[in-house]
């Protein structure tokens, strides 16, 4: 019995169900009403973030919004965001890997791409690029962020599949296809893609977890996927978060971890469980395909 795959898919199924039914749950505040202050039991008033109470089961954020409602409503946005990033990444990476296998020019492009974004952690490149005025003030900021987060690791993913094609090319059945006069397109379809497909599926789920970890770091440095610029009394403008994705709970983490620990803990638990689910699913799929092809 493949416990890793079963357990991983069970958690992911639960998250997908939550993503769609969250707005209809009776205890979820879909309006995300802000509570400016509330009265204490012993008298006086309290400002947000509010600690966990009957009104706020796991506390509130710094605007007085029920944190449980934000987490549940943010599930769909978080999952769709990482899914979009990984899909864009693979749409670019797979053709690049195949082109690199047949063309020296594209192979050099892949090497340059991979080396450019691999000598430092991806988060440094993300911060550097997302901090440019063109992205910060763009009307399509959300789309630019998705594209940049996807492109940063295209080289790594493409190189994995390129190396896979190189290994497959040494197999006897591939040599038979070449001898029989198969075209490059036929070789890709009938000889390279079938052995690569299991690796593609396993790597895809692994990259979903890796991408969630990456955008989690954006919350720590205060980079939001969707913002609204609000004028301040000094005449300047401040970028205010408009997104409910889980990494936003890590903003000002060094302050909240001591005074309002429920904020970073909520984000950590939500992201940790989801990454764990992707990891278990990826590991379980690897075991499944290994067993399937060994049996074959």
C-alpha positions as CSV (number, residue, x, y, z in Angstrom):
1,X,0.0,0.0,0.0
2,X,1.4,3.4,-1.0
3,X,0.8,5.3,2.2
4,X,2.7,8.4,1.1
5,X,0.6,8.9,-2.0
6,X,-2.7,8.1,-0.2
7,X,-1.9,10.5,2.6
8,X,-0.7,13.3,0.3
9,X,-3.7,13.1,-2.0
10,X,-6.0,13.0,1.0
11,X,-4.6,16.3,2.4
12,X,-4.6,17.9,-1.1
13,X,-8.2,16.8,-1.6
14,X,-9.2,18.3,1.7
15,X,-7.5,21.6,0.7
16,X,-9.2,21.7,-2.7
17,X,-12.6,21.1,-1.0
18,X,-11.9,23.9,1.5
19,X,-11.0,26.2,-1.4
20,X,-14.4,25.8,-3.0
21,X,-16.7,25.5,0.0
22,X,-15.1,28.1,2.3
23,X,-17.4,31.0,1.2
24,X,-20.4,28.9,2.1
25,X,-19.3,27.8,5.6
26,X,-21.5,29.5,8.3
27,X,-18.6,30.5,10.5
28,X,-16.7,32.2,7.7
29,X,-17.0,36.0,7.3
30,X,-16.9,36.4,3.6
31,X,-17.0,40.2,3.9
32,X,-13.8,40.1,6.0
33,X,-15.1,42.9,8.1
34,X,-12.5,45.0,9.9
35,X,-12.9,45.6,13.6
36,X,-11.2,48.9,14.6
37,X,-11.4,48.2,18.3
38,X,-13.3,46.1,20.8
39,X,-14.2,46.4,24.5
40,X,-12.4,44.2,27.0
41,X,-14.2,42.2,29.5
42,X,-12.7,44.1,32.4
43,X,-13.4,47.5,30.8
44,X,-11.4,49.6,28.4
45,X,-10.8,49.0,24.8
46,X,-8.4,46.8,22.8
47,X,-6.8,47.4,19.4
48,X,-6.1,44.7,16.8
49,X,-4.6,42.3,16.3
50,X,-6.9,40.5,18.7
51,X,-5.9,37.3,20.5
52,X,-8.0,34.1,20.0
53,X,-11.5,34.4,21.5
54,X,-14.9,33.1,20.8
55,X,-15.4,35.9,18.1
56,X,-11.9,35.2,16.7
57,X,-11.2,31.5,17.1
58,X,-7.5,31.8,16.0
59,X,-7.2,35.5,16.5
60,X,-7.4,38.4,14.1
61,X,-4.9,40.3,11.8
62,X,-3.7,43.8,12.4
63,X,-6.9,45.2,10.8
64,X,-9.2,43.2,13.1
65,X,-10.2,40.8,10.4
66,X,-11.1,37.3,11.6
67,X,-7.9,35.2,10.8
68,X,-9.8,31.9,10.4
69,X,-12.0,33.4,7.7
70,X,-8.9,34.9,5.9
71,X,-7.1,31.6,6.0
72,X,-10.0,29.6,4.6
73,X,-10.9,32.2,2.0
74,X,-7.2,32.5,1.0
75,X,-6.8,28.8,0.4
76,X,-8.2,29.0,-3.2
77,X,-6.1,32.1,-4.0
78,X,-3.0,30.5,-2.7
79,X,-3.4,27.2,-4.5
80,X,-4.3,28.9,-7.8
81,X,-1.3,31.2,-7.5
82,X,1.3,28.5,-7.1
83,X,-0.5,26.4,-9.8
84,X,-0.3,29.3,-12.3
85,X,3.4,29.9,-11.5
86,X,4.3,26.2,-12.0
87,X,2.2,25.9,-15.2
88,X,3.9,28.9,-16.8
89,X,7.3,27.6,-15.7
90,X,6.7,24.2,-17.3
91,X,5.1,25.7,-20.5
92,X,8.5,27.4,-21.0
93,X,10.8,24.8,-19.6
94,X,9.7,21.7,-21.5
95,X,10.0,23.1,-25.0
96,X,13.3,24.7,-24.0
97,X,14.6,21.3,-22.8
98,X,13.6,19.6,-26.0
99,X,15.0,22.4,-28.1
100,X,18.3,22.2,-26.2
101,X,18.5,18.5,-26.9
102,X,18.4,19.0,-30.7
103,X,20.0,22.5,-31.0
104,X,23.4,23.7,-29.7
105,X,22.1,27.3,-29.7
106,X,19.3,26.5,-27.3
107,X,21.6,24.3,-25.2
108,X,23.8,27.4,-24.7
109,X,20.7,29.4,-23.8
110,X,19.7,26.8,-21.2
111,X,23.2,26.7,-19.7
112,X,23.3,30.5,-19.5
113,X,19.8,30.7,-18.0
114,X,20.5,28.0,-15.5
115,X,23.8,29.5,-14.4
116,X,22.4,33.0,-14.2
117,X,19.7,32.1,-11.7
118,X,21.5,29.3,-9.8
119,X,24.5,30.9,-8.2
120,X,22.3,32.7,-5.6
121,X,19.0,31.6,-3.8
122,X,16.0,32.5,-6.1
123,X,14.6,34.9,-3.4
124,X,17.4,37.4,-4.0
125,X,16.6,37.6,-7.7
126,X,12.9,37.8,-7.0
127,X,13.4,40.7,-4.6
128,X,15.8,42.5,-7.0
129,X,13.4,42.2,-10.0
130,X,10.1,42.8,-8.1
131,X,11.5,45.9,-6.5
132,X,11.9,47.7,-9.8
133,X,9.5,50.6,-10.4
134,X,8.2,49.0,-13.6
135,X,6.8,46.1,-11.6
136,X,5.9,47.9,-8.5
137,X,3.7,50.5,-10.2
138,X,2.5,48.3,-13.1
139,X,-1.3,47.9,-13.6
140,X,-0.6,44.2,-14.3
141,X,1.6,43.8,-11.2
142,X,0.0,40.4,-10.3
143,X,0.7,38.9,-13.7
144,X,4.3,40.2,-13.8
145,X,5.0,38.7,-10.4
146,X,3.6,35.3,-11.6
147,X,5.7,35.5,-14.7
148,X,8.9,36.5,-12.9
149,X,8.5,33.8,-10.2
150,X,8.0,31.2,-13.0
151,X,10.9,32.4,-15.2
152,X,13.4,32.4,-12.3
153,X,13.5,28.6,-12.1
154,X,12.8,27.8,-15.8
155,X,16.5,26.9,-16.3
156,X,16.5,24.4,-13.4
157,X,13.4,22.6,-14.5
158,X,14.5,22.6,-18.2
159,X,17.9,21.2,-17.3
160,X,16.3,18.3,-15.3
161,X,14.3,17.2,-18.4
162,X,17.2,17.8,-20.7
163,X,19.4,15.5,-18.6
164,X,16.5,13.0,-18.7
165,X,16.4,13.1,-22.5
166,X,20.2,12.6,-22.6
167,X,19.9,9.5,-20.4
168,X,17.0,8.1,-22.5
169,X,18.9,8.7,-25.7
170,X,21.4,6.0,-24.6
171,X,18.8,3.3,-24.3
172,X,18.7,0.6,-27.0
173,X,15.0,1.2,-27.9
174,X,15.9,4.8,-28.9
175,X,18.7,3.6,-31.1
176,X,16.1,1.3,-32.8
177,X,13.9,4.3,-33.5
178,X,16.8,6.2,-35.1
179,X,17.7,3.3,-37.3
180,X,14.1,2.9,-38.4
181,X,14.2,6.4,-39.8
182,X,11.9,8.1,-37.3
183,X,11.6,11.9,-37.5
184,X,12.6,14.1,-34.5
185,X,8.9,14.7,-33.8
186,X,8.1,11.0,-33.9
187,X,11.1,10.3,-31.6
188,X,9.8,12.9,-29.1
189,X,6.3,11.5,-29.2
190,X,7.0,7.8,-29.1
191,X,10.4,7.4,-27.6
192,X,11.3,10.3,-25.3
193,X,8.0,11.5,-23.9
194,X,6.6,8.2,-22.5
195,X,9.6,7.6,-20.2
196,X,9.7,11.3,-19.3
197,X,6.0,11.5,-18.3
198,X,6.4,9.9,-14.9
199,X,9.3,12.2,-14.1
200,X,7.2,15.2,-15.3
201,X,4.3,14.4,-12.9
202,X,6.6,13.7,-9.9
203,X,8.6,16.9,-10.5
204,X,5.4,19.0,-11.0
205,X,4.1,18.2,-7.5
206,X,7.5,18.8,-6.0
207,X,7.7,22.2,-7.7
208,X,4.3,23.2,-6.3
209,X,5.7,22.8,-2.8
210,X,8.9,24.5,-3.8
211,X,7.0,27.5,-5.2
212,X,4.8,27.8,-2.2
213,X,8.0,28.0,0.0
214,X,9.3,30.7,-2.3
215,X,6.3,32.9,-2.2
216,X,6.2,32.4,1.6
217,X,9.6,34.2,1.7
218,X,8.0,37.2,-0.1
219,X,5.8,37.8,2.9
220,X,8.8,38.0,5.2
221,X,10.3,40.8,3.1
222,X,6.9,42.6,2.6
223,X,6.4,42.0,-1.1
224,X,2.7,41.5,-1.9
225,X,1.1,40.0,-5.0
226,X,-1.7,42.5,-5.1
227,X,-1.5,46.0,-3.6
228,X,-3.3,49.3,-3.3
229,X,-1.5,52.5,-2.9
230,X,-2.9,54.6,0.0
231,X,-2.0,58.3,0.5
232,X,-0.4,59.1,3.8
233,X,-0.5,62.3,5.9
234,X,3.1,63.2,5.0
235,X,2.1,63.3,1.3
236,X,3.6,59.9,0.4
237,X,2.0,56.7,-0.6
238,X,2.1,53.3,1.1
239,X,1.5,50.0,-0.6
240,X,-1.2,48.1,1.2
241,X,-1.8,44.4,0.8
242,X,-5.0,43.4,-1.0
243,X,-4.4,39.7,-1.1
244,X,-5.4,36.8,1.2
245,X,-2.6,34.5,0.2
246,X,-1.0,32.8,3.3
247,X,2.5,34.4,3.1
248,X,1.0,37.8,4.0
249,X,0.8,36.6,7.6
250,X,4.6,36.8,7.8
251,X,4.7,40.6,7.3
252,X,6.5,42.2,10.4
253,X,7.2,38.7,11.6
254,X,10.0,39.8,14.0
255,X,7.5,42.0,15.8
256,X,4.5,39.6,15.7
257,X,6.3,36.5,16.8
258,X,6.6,37.9,20.3
259,X,3.5,40.1,20.7
260,X,1.0,38.4,18.3
261,X,2.3,34.9,17.7
262,X,-1.0,33.6,16.2
263,X,-0.3,35.6,13.0
264,X,3.0,33.9,11.9
265,X,2.0,30.6,13.4
266,X,-1.2,30.5,11.3
267,X,0.8,31.2,8.1
268,X,3.5,28.6,9.1
269,X,0.9,25.9,9.8
270,X,-1.1,26.5,6.6
271,X,2.0,26.6,4.4
272,X,3.7,23.8,6.2
273,X,0.8,21.4,5.9
274,X,0.4,22.2,2.2
275,X,4.1,21.8,1.4
276,X,4.1,18.5,3.3
277,X,1.1,17.3,1.2
278,X,2.9,18.1,-2.0
279,X,6.0,16.4,-0.8
280,X,4.2,13.3,0.3
281,X,2.3,13.2,-3.1
282,X,5.5,13.6,-5.1
283,X,7.2,10.9,-3.0
284,X,4.2,8.6,-3.3
285,X,4.0,9.1,-7.1
286,X,7.7,8.3,-7.4
287,X,7.2,5.0,-5.5
288,X,4.1,4.2,-7.7
289,X,5.9,4.7,-11.0
290,X,9.1,2.9,-9.8
291,X,6.9,-0.1,-8.8
292,X,4.9,0.1,-12.0
293,X,7.8,0.1,-14.4
294,X,9.8,-2.5,-12.5
295,X,6.8,-4.7,-12.7
296,X,6.5,-4.0,-16.4
